[in-house]
Amino acid sequence: MNSLRTPTDLQRFLDENQIQARLLPDIGHTPTVPAAALALGVEPEQIIKTLLFLVERPDQETAMPVVVISHGERRVDKGALAKRFGVSKKRVTLAPADVVLATLGYPAGGVPPFGHVAPLPTVVDASIETTASRFDGVIFGGGGDDRTMLQLTVTELLRVTAAEVLPVS
């Protein structure tokens, strides 16, 4: 069984992989993107979220987990994901919190964009690329728990995740 990962595990991943990013611990209670932006003193568009979707494919017995990284306030279009994976929209679901924890190792609400239990197919919403030309490309994502944020650049996010960039929001 996978154990719960923490910001300490994420910091180890950053160090071992020479990732240009830093953890910002104890930023306070940030249940929403505007609250996180306010606590960090940044714009809401700089906040990203890491979600786990399950794609049911007819040729597989179990649903395929797919990590999707999007702007915090944007809604991910399941239809766009369905089209990408060649399934109907009904076959794409947001993973429940227990599946997120078991699959990624981090609790929902604090999931970082990388450093998960195992590498998974990853999609970065194309709108995040546009942030690279604003705010010096600096973005903030989950830092391993609900009180820690990860600061990095769009360029570093794309390098580390080797994600497919698609318009999914």
Beta strands, then each sheet from edge to edge (+ up, - down):
strand 1: 22-24
strand 2: 48-55
strand 3: 64-71
strand 4: 92-94
strand 5: 122-125
strand 6: 138-142
strand 7: 149-153
strand 8: 164-166
sheet 1: 1+ 7- 6+
sheet 2: 4+ 2- 3+ 5+ 8+
end
